[in-house]
Amino acid sequence: MGVVIGVITELVLAILKKLLSKDFEWNVSININPRKIAFIASAFFIIIGLIYVLGPYKDQTISEVPNLTGLSKDMAASKLDEVGLRLDFKEKFNCTIEKNYIIPGTQDPKAGTYVQKNSLVKASISMGPIPNVIGQAEEEAKLALRESKLNLIVKDGRNASVDENYVYDQYPKGCGAFVPGSNVTIYVNRHVNVYITSPLDKEEVLSPVALEGNLSVPLLADEYLWIVVNPREALMNYYPQSGGPLIPTEELTFTGNAYLGTGSESDIGKKYNLQVLLLNYSLNEVFKKYMINGHKTGNWSSITDQALPSDITVSREAIVKSIKRSASDVSLKGYLP
């Protein structure tokens, strides 16, 4: 402030010296100190300027930014409108601030700042936490997330914690620096589908034949794939022909050997169904015991005809309910040497 007064004083002093020089004729004799007059004049102009900026004229062009902390979006907009300012808000998800309220620390300019009227004051508005849709039906979960202005990604999976077509997990969930338009992935429990890629229906093959296929979703921890051979001549019989349950790869593909016929020339030309079963833990244990017993005794009759050493039997109904996919009427064209 002193520097400003000094500069103005020197300017006024220069003007006064010019006016009081001998080149000017004065009608009256004035005994005055020019520097004193210059100082008084400069101070006067500065005071007038401060009155304009900080006094009643101030309200005509600038406004003091109010504190918006703790206010709802509507209350903040109203408070700014009272002083001639506008709210420019951005929505963000937040777990600690109630929905539609200002998130502390996001106001810009800060409270107490002087700005031009009609200026924008920026602030972030809480949308509350990201909706938790775990346990909801797929369509209900989609609606909730879309209403929250989130981009939806759906991934199929398997999980025993919820029914089929229900959400068992999501990412992200709860909190984080997420805004409308962010991606949210939901994981939906799906019915497992099995597809056989080789052999195809009515294809001629050699025995043994590698049955190949893939799954639509991963298996649960207590689900197991097996192959059974089902001869067309004896449709009620089922012969497990893999050494154990099939183990899908990370790409969800699988392969396993199926042996058609008994190795006799009379089996050539006969037709078979190659069926993929999805077994629970109990049935898987029965199939494993069937394989162990077959290797010990050489008895490879239909699994539905056997009473295993533990007196466990498998019903045809249990087999049929477990069938997920079949390659039908596959013909045996010969045996590998």
C-alpha positions as CSV (number, residue, x, y, z in Angstrom):
1,M,0.0,0.0,0.0
2,G,2.9,2.4,0.9
3,V,4.5,1.8,-2.5
4,V,1.2,2.6,-4.3
5,I,0.8,5.9,-2.3
6,G,4.4,6.8,-3.0
7,V,4.0,6.3,-6.8
8,I,0.8,8.3,-6.9
9,T,2.3,11.0,-4.7
10,E,5.2,11.5,-7.1
11,L,2.8,11.8,-10.0
12,V,0.7,14.4,-8.3
13,L,3.8,16.2,-7.1
14,A,5.1,16.5,-10.6
15,I,1.8,18.0,-11.7
16,L,1.8,20.5,-8.9
17,K,5.4,21.6,-9.6
18,K,4.3,22.3,-13.1
19,L,1.4,24.4,-12.0
20,L,3.4,26.3,-9.4
21,S,6.4,27.0,-11.7
22,K,7.3,30.6,-12.6
23,D,5.9,30.0,-16.1
24,F,2.4,30.3,-14.6
25,E,0.9,33.6,-13.5
26,W,-1.2,33.4,-10.4
27,N,-3.7,36.1,-9.3
28,V,-3.1,35.4,-5.7
29,S,-0.1,34.6,-3.7
30,I,-0.2,31.0,-2.4
31,N,2.2,29.8,0.3
32,I,1.8,26.0,0.1
33,N,4.0,22.9,0.4
34,P,3.6,21.0,-3.0
35,R,4.7,17.6,-1.5
36,K,2.1,17.8,1.2
37,I,-0.7,18.6,-1.3
38,A,0.5,15.7,-3.5
39,F,0.4,13.3,-0.6
40,I,-3.1,14.3,0.5
41,A,-4.4,14.0,-3.1
42,S,-2.9,10.5,-3.7
43,A,-4.3,9.3,-0.4
44,F,-7.7,10.6,-1.3
45,F,-7.7,8.8,-4.7
46,I,-6.6,5.5,-3.0
47,I,-9.4,5.8,-0.4
48,I,-12.0,6.3,-3.1
49,G,-10.7,3.2,-4.9
50,L,-10.9,1.1,-1.8
51,I,-14.4,2.3,-1.1
52,Y,-15.4,1.2,-4.6
53,V,-13.8,-2.2,-4.3
54,L,-14.8,-3.1,-0.8
55,G,-17.7,-0.8,-0.2
56,P,-21.3,-0.6,-1.5
57,Y,-20.1,-0.7,-5.2
58,K,-18.5,-4.1,-4.6
59,D,-21.9,-5.9,-4.7
60,Q,-22.5,-4.7,-8.2
61,T,-19.7,-6.8,-9.8
62,I,-18.2,-9.3,-7.5
63,S,-19.4,-11.8,-4.8
64,E,-17.9,-13.6,-1.9
65,V,-18.0,-17.4,-2.3
66,P,-20.0,-19.0,0.5
67,N,-19.1,-22.2,2.3
68,L,-21.0,-25.2,0.8
69,T,-19.7,-27.9,3.2
70,G,-22.5,-29.9,4.6
71,L,-25.1,-28.7,2.2
72,S,-27.2,-30.7,-0.2
73,K,-26.9,-30.0,-3.9
74,D,-30.2,-28.0,-4.0
75,M,-29.2,-26.0,-0.9
76,A,-25.8,-25.2,-2.3
77,A,-27.3,-24.1,-5.6
78,S,-29.8,-21.9,-3.7
79,K,-27.1,-20.4,-1.5
80,L,-24.9,-19.5,-4.5
81,D,-27.9,-18.1,-6.4
82,E,-28.4,-15.6,-3.5
83,V,-25.0,-14.1,-4.2
84,G,-25.2,-14.3,-7.9
85,L,-23.1,-17.4,-8.5
86,R,-23.8,-20.7,-10.1
87,L,-23.1,-24.3,-9.1
88,D,-21.0,-26.5,-11.4
89,F,-21.2,-30.0,-9.9
90,K,-19.7,-33.4,-10.7
91,E,-21.2,-36.6,-9.3
92,K,-19.0,-39.1,-7.5
93,F,-19.7,-42.3,-5.6
94,N,-18.8,-41.9,-1.9
95,C,-19.4,-44.2,1.1
96,T,-19.2,-41.6,3.9
97,I,-21.2,-38.7,2.5
98,E,-25.0,-38.9,2.1
99,K,-26.3,-39.0,-1.4
100,N,-26.8,-35.6,-3.1
101,Y,-24.6,-33.8,-0.5
102,I,-21.4,-31.9,-1.2
103,I,-18.2,-33.9,-0.7
104,P,-15.9,-31.9,1.7
105,G,-12.7,-30.6,0.1
106,T,-14.1,-30.5,-3.4
107,Q,-15.3,-26.9,-3.5
108,D,-13.4,-24.6,-5.9
109,P,-13.0,-21.6,-5.4
110,K,-12.8,-22.0,-1.6
111,A,-15.2,-20.2,0.7
112,G,-14.3,-16.5,1.3
113,T,-12.9,-16.0,-2.1
114,Y,-14.1,-13.0,-4.1
115,V,-15.1,-13.7,-7.7
116,Q,-17.0,-12.1,-10.5
117,K,-20.8,-12.4,-10.3
118,N,-22.3,-15.2,-12.4
119,S,-19.1,-17.2,-12.0
120,L,-19.2,-21.0,-11.6
121,V,-18.3,-22.7,-8.2
122,K,-17.3,-26.3,-8.7
123,A,-18.0,-29.0,-6.2
124,S,-18.4,-32.8,-6.2
125,I,-21.8,-34.3,-5.2
126,S,-22.0,-37.7,-3.4
127,M,-24.0,-40.4,-5.1
128,G,-23.6,-42.7,-2.1
129,P,-21.9,-46.1,-2.5
130,I,-21.9,-48.1,-5.7
131,P,-25.1,-50.3,-5.5
132,N,-24.4,-53.7,-4.1
133,V,-26.3,-56.1,-6.4
134,I,-24.8,-59.4,-5.1
135,G,-27.7,-61.9,-4.6
136,Q,-30.0,-60.1,-6.9
137,A,-31.6,-61.5,-10.1
138,E,-29.6,-60.5,-13.2
139,E,-32.3,-58.2,-14.6
140,E,-32.9,-56.5,-11.2
141,A,-29.1,-55.9,-10.8
142,K,-28.8,-54.5,-14.4
143,L,-31.6,-52.0,-13.7
144,A,-30.1,-50.8,-10.4
145,L,-26.6,-50.2,-12.0
146,R,-28.0,-48.5,-15.1
147,E,-30.1,-46.2,-12.9
148,S,-26.8,-45.2,-11.2
149,K,-25.4,-44.3,-14.6
150,L,-22.8,-47.1,-14.6
151,N,-21.6,-49.1,-17.6
152,L,-22.4,-52.7,-17.2
153,I,-20.3,-55.7,-18.0
154,V,-21.8,-59.2,-17.5
155,K,-19.6,-62.3,-17.1
156,D,-20.9,-65.8,-16.8
157,G,-19.7,-68.1,-14.1
158,R,-20.6,-70.8,-11.7
159,N,-21.2,-70.3,-8.0
160,A,-23.3,-72.4,-5.5
161,S,-24.1,-69.4,-3.3
162,V,-27.0,-68.2,-5.5
163,D,-29.5,-69.6,-7.9
164,E,-28.9,-69.7,-11.6
165,N,-29.1,-66.3,-13.3
166,Y,-28.4,-64.5,-10.0
167,V,-25.4,-62.3,-9.3
168,Y,-22.8,-63.9,-7.1
169,D,-20.1,-61.2,-7.3
170,Q,-19.3,-57.8,-8.7
171,Y,-16.4,-55.4,-9.2
172,P,-16.0,-52.7,-8.0
173,K,-18.3,-52.8,-4.9
174,G,-18.8,-50.2,-2.2
175,C,-16.3,-47.3,-2.4
176,G,-13.6,-45.9,-4.5
177,A,-12.9,-43.0,-6.9
178,F,-15.7,-44.0,-9.3
179,V,-17.9,-41.6,-11.3
180,P,-20.9,-42.1,-13.5
181,G,-19.8,-43.9,-16.7
182,S,-17.4,-46.2,-14.8
183,N,-17.5,-49.9,-15.7
184,V,-19.0,-52.3,-13.2
185,T,-18.6,-56.1,-13.8
186,I,-21.2,-58.5,-12.4
187,Y,-20.7,-62.2,-12.3
188,V,-23.8,-64.2,-12.9
189,N,-24.3,-67.9,-12.0
190,R,-25.1,-69.8,-15.2
191,H,-26.4,-73.2,-16.1
192,V,-23.4,-75.2,-17.4
193,N,-23.6,-76.2,-21.0
194,V,-21.4,-78.9,-22.5
195,Y,-20.5,-79.0,-26.2
196,I,-18.9,-81.9,-28.1
197,T,-16.6,-80.8,-30.9
198,S,-15.4,-84.3,-31.9
199,P,-16.7,-86.8,-32.9
200,L,-19.8,-85.4,-34.6
201,D,-23.2,-87.1,-34.9
202,K,-23.1,-90.1,-37.3
203,E,-19.4,-89.9,-37.7
204,E,-17.3,-93.0,-38.4
205,V,-14.5,-93.5,-35.9
206,L,-11.9,-95.9,-34.8
207,S,-11.8,-97.3,-31.3
208,P,-10.5,-95.9,-29.0
209,V,-11.7,-92.4,-30.0
210,A,-10.8,-89.1,-28.3
211,L,-14.0,-87.3,-27.4
212,E,-13.3,-83.6,-27.3
213,G,-15.5,-80.6,-26.2
214,N,-15.8,-77.5,-24.2
215,L,-17.8,-75.9,-21.4
216,S,-19.8,-72.7,-21.3
217,V,-18.7,-71.9,-17.8
218,P,-16.3,-73.4,-15.2
219,L,-17.4,-76.3,-13.1
220,L,-18.1,-76.0,-9.4
221,A,-15.7,-77.7,-6.9
222,D,-18.1,-80.6,-6.5
223,E,-19.0,-81.1,-10.2
224,Y,-17.3,-83.7,-12.4
225,L,-17.4,-84.7,-16.1
226,W,-17.4,-88.3,-17.3
227,I,-17.8,-90.0,-20.6
228,V,-20.0,-93.1,-21.0
229,V,-20.5,-95.3,-24.1
230,N,-24.2,-96.1,-24.7
231,P,-24.6,-98.8,-27.4
232,R,-27.6,-98.4,-29.8
233,E,-28.2,-102.2,-29.4
234,A,-28.5,-101.9,-25.7
235,L,-29.7,-98.4,-24.9
236,M,-30.3,-99.1,-21.2
237,N,-26.6,-99.8,-20.7
238,Y,-23.8,-97.3,-19.9
239,Y,-20.1,-98.0,-19.9
240,P,-17.8,-95.5,-18.3
241,Q,-14.7,-95.4,-20.6
242,S,-12.4,-92.7,-19.1
243,G,-9.8,-93.4,-16.4
244,G,-11.4,-90.8,-14.2
245,P,-13.3,-87.5,-14.3
246,L,-12.3,-85.2,-17.2
247,I,-10.3,-82.1,-16.2
248,P,-11.2,-79.0,-18.3
249,T,-8.4,-76.6,-19.1
250,E,-8.3,-72.9,-18.3
251,E,-9.9,-72.4,-21.8
252,L,-12.7,-74.8,-20.6
253,T,-11.9,-77.4,-23.2
254,F,-11.7,-81.1,-22.4
255,T,-10.8,-84.5,-24.0
256,G,-11.1,-88.1,-22.9
257,N,-10.9,-91.6,-24.4
258,A,-14.0,-93.6,-25.2
259,Y,-13.6,-97.3,-26.2
260,L,-16.3,-98.6,-28.6
261,G,-17.0,-102.3,-28.7
262,T,-15.1,-105.1,-27.1
263,G,-12.4,-105.5,-29.7
264,S,-14.3,-108.0,-31.8
265,E,-14.7,-107.7,-35.6
266,S,-18.4,-108.1,-35.1
267,D,-18.5,-104.7,-33.4
268,I,-17.4,-102.9,-36.6
269,G,-20.3,-101.0,-38.2
270,K,-22.3,-100.9,-35.0
271,K,-23.5,-97.5,-33.7
272,Y,-23.0,-95.9,-30.3
273,N,-23.9,-92.7,-28.4
274,L,-21.0,-91.0,-26.7
275,Q,-22.4,-89.1,-23.7
276,V,-20.9,-86.5,-21.4
277,L,-22.2,-86.7,-17.8
278,L,-22.0,-84.0,-15.2
279,L,-21.9,-85.8,-11.8
280,N,-22.2,-84.6,-8.2
281,Y,-19.7,-85.7,-5.6
282,S,-21.6,-88.8,-4.6
283,L,-22.0,-90.1,-8.1
284,N,-18.4,-89.3,-8.9
285,E,-17.3,-91.5,-6.0
286,V,-19.4,-94.4,-7.4
287,F,-17.9,-94.0,-10.9
288,K,-14.4,-94.0,-9.4
289,K,-15.2,-97.2,-7.5
290,Y,-16.5,-98.8,-10.7
291,M,-13.2,-98.1,-12.5
292,I,-11.2,-99.5,-9.5
293,N,-13.3,-102.6,-9.4
294,G,-13.1,-103.1,-13.2
295,H,-9.3,-103.0,-13.1
296,K,-9.3,-105.5,-10.3
297,T,-11.9,-108.0,-11.5
298,G,-12.0,-107.4,-15.3
299,N,-15.8,-106.8,-15.0
300,W,-16.7,-104.0,-17.3
301,S,-20.4,-104.6,-17.6
302,S,-22.8,-101.7,-17.5
303,I,-22.5,-99.6,-14.5
304,T,-26.2,-99.8,-14.0
305,D,-26.0,-103.6,-13.7
306,Q,-23.2,-103.7,-11.1
307,A,-23.4,-103.9,-7.4
308,L,-20.0,-102.6,-6.3
309,P,-18.2,-104.2,-3.4
310,S,-19.7,-101.5,-1.2
311,D,-23.2,-102.5,-2.5
312,I,-23.6,-99.1,-4.1
313,T,-25.5,-99.1,-7.4
314,V,-26.3,-96.5,-10.0
315,S,-29.8,-96.2,-11.4
316,R,-30.5,-95.5,-15.1
317,E,-32.5,-92.5,-14.0
318,A,-29.4,-91.0,-12.3
319,I,-27.4,-91.5,-15.5
320,V,-30.0,-90.0,-17.7
321,K,-30.4,-86.9,-15.5
322,S,-26.7,-86.4,-15.6
323,I,-26.4,-86.4,-19.4
324,K,-25.3,-82.9,-20.6
325,R,-24.5,-83.7,-24.3
326,S,-24.3,-86.6,-26.7
327,A,-22.7,-87.5,-30.0
328,S,-25.4,-89.7,-31.5
329,D,-25.1,-92.8,-33.8
330,V,-21.3,-92.7,-34.0
331,S,-20.3,-95.7,-36.1
332,L,-17.3,-97.9,-35.4
333,K,-15.3,-98.3,-38.6
334,G,-12.4,-100.3,-37.1
335,Y,-9.8,-100.7,-34.4
336,L,-6.5,-99.1,-34.0
337,P,-3.7,-101.6,-34.4
